[in-house]
Amino acid sequence: MLIYKKMNAYDRIRLMKCTPCIKDSLMPKYVLSSMLAEDIIDEEDFRDVLSSKGREKQVQKLIEILSQKSSQAFRKFIKILDEDHDWLAETIKSIEVSDDEVESFFASRGNNPKRITSDSVQQQAYIDEARGIDVQDSVPMNRRPAAQQHVVERPQSQSKEITYEMLTVLRRNSRVVRNWCALAHRLGLSTQVNSIHMKINMRMESVDLAIIYLMEEWKGIQPKDYNLEQLVRILREEQFNDVADQLEAMYG
């Protein structure tokens, strides 16, 4: 087995938070070889994952193994996701962890992070290290310090009903179509991703129809939020500023 120091609390909480999304969308066969090559896992880990029957059990096993690795291994895993699961990588990077969550994490394991001991100091150092690494990559643009953003005041969009013409604008944007799963996560609809995937595959439809199905799910589950103003806001949160600008210019 590879020898790693334990993953710090910050990254363990991030891993726990993103586990449902990973379970919904990750295809282990696309990342295992790269994880082996990057020394994130060893051959025994590789075999353990592949010996699990079915994708869901393979993903569960992979998460269990990853949780025992270091923060360095976790960051390598995220970089691998950038290749074939870029939206998932961005989702993980965007997850925020508060000091209260870190304190609760330690408390649940019988540790007091405020205690001045060598262990707690080391744990806090790991957290500080994790928060300082690749901050430009791990912090979403809408959360970065104001000095790094060029803020442009835009007129507020009215709460107009989303029309088919607006959805056509989304479907014609290749970046939105390619990262529709990230949009689903932002809408709180990660659990619908698999069913939409299956519907498209069974009907052998174009992937851009995922946008239509996703919007239908959003309207059905959160009808009060289903309007142009909310759509533009969510698009900006996911850095789809080009299509947000287009919608505002055409329909705002």
Summary of the structure (lengths in Angstrom):
residues: 252
radius of gyration: 20.3
end to end distance: 57.3
largest distance: 60.9
contacts: 697
relative contact order: 0.11
helix: 70%
strand: 0%
